[in-house]
Amino acid sequence: MTAQQFLRWQAYEAIEPFSGKAADLRISSVVQALYNINRDTKKKSQPFTLLEIYAHFIKEQEALSTPKKRTQTWQQQKAIFKMMADAMNAAVRQKVQA
């Protein structure tokens, strides 16, 4: 990419942002439109705002990106290591017999 092409992309990005946050906002606006088209006006008289949808979207992303803490008992860890040792020993036995 030439320096001139890079400058043109920078100028374009200033007009039409294509960062992750901008993409999240664009998707949120589409979801907002769909929610408002299909909302039950008896249950929710006011339309959904972009901020409501975006906040929900961000919470979902954070929940998905937060690793779940897994705990194992020492008995479970022992069973896993035994399975691994058995598999490795079987592979060694096959090589020795071959």
C-alpha positions in Angstrom: 0.0 0.0 0.0 1.4 3.4 -0.9 1.5 6.3 1.4 -1.2 8.1 -0.7 -3.5 5.1 -0.5 -3.0 5.0 3.3 -3.9 8.6 3.6 -7.1 8.1 1.5 -8.1 5.2 3.8 -7.5 7.4 6.8 -9.7 10.1 5.3 -12.4 7.5 4.4 -12.3 6.1 8.0 -12.8 9.6 9.4 -16.1 9.9 7.3 -17.3 6.3 7.6 -15.7 4.7 10.7 -15.1 1.0 10.4 -13.7 0.2 13.8 -15.2 -2.4 16.1 -17.3 0.1 18.1 -18.7 1.6 14.9 -19.7 -1.9 13.6 -21.3 -2.6 17.0 -23.3 0.6 16.7 -24.4 -0.2 13.1 -25.6 -3.7 14.1 -27.3 -2.2 17.2 -29.2 0.2 14.9 -30.4 -2.7 12.7 -31.5 -4.6 15.8 -33.2 -1.6 17.2 -35.3 -1.2 14.0 -36.3 -4.9 14.1 -37.2 -4.7 17.8 -39.3 -1.6 17.2 -41.1 -3.1 14.2 -42.0 -6.2 16.1 -42.5 -4.8 19.6 -45.9 -5.2 21.4 -47.0 -1.6 21.9 -49.3 -2.8 24.7 -46.4 -4.1 26.7 -43.8 -1.5 25.7 -45.4 1.8 24.5 -42.1 3.6 24.0 -39.8 2.5 21.2 -36.5 0.9 22.1 -33.6 3.4 22.0 -30.3 2.8 20.4 -28.6 3.1 23.8 -30.8 0.3 25.3 -29.9 -2.0 22.4 -26.2 -1.1 22.4 -25.9 -1.6 26.2 -27.6 -5.0 26.0 -25.2 -5.9 23.1 -22.1 -4.9 25.1 -23.3 -6.9 28.2 -23.8 -10.0 26.0 -20.3 -9.6 24.5 -18.7 -9.2 28.0 -20.5 -12.2 29.2 -19.3 -14.3 26.3 -15.7 -13.1 26.6 -15.5 -13.6 30.3 -13.9 -17.1 30.8 -15.9 -19.4 33.1 -13.9 -20.6 36.0 -13.7 -24.4 36.1 -12.7 -26.3 39.1 -11.7 -29.9 39.3 -11.3 -32.1 42.3 -8.0 -33.9 42.7 -9.8 -37.1 41.8 -10.9 -35.7 38.5 -7.3 -34.5 37.8 -5.9 -37.9 38.7 -8.4 -39.6 36.3 -7.4 -37.3 33.5 -3.7 -37.9 34.0 -4.3 -41.7 34.2 -6.1 -41.5 30.8 -3.2 -39.6 29.3 -0.6 -42.0 30.7 -2.6 -45.0 29.5 -2.8 -43.5 26.0 0.9 -42.7 25.9 1.8 -46.1 27.2 -0.4 -47.8 24.5 1.4 -45.8 21.8 4.8 -46.8 23.2 3.7 -50.5 23.3 2.6 -50.4 19.7 6.0 -49.0 18.6 7.9 -51.6 20.6 5.8 -54.4 19.1 6.2 -53.1 15.6 
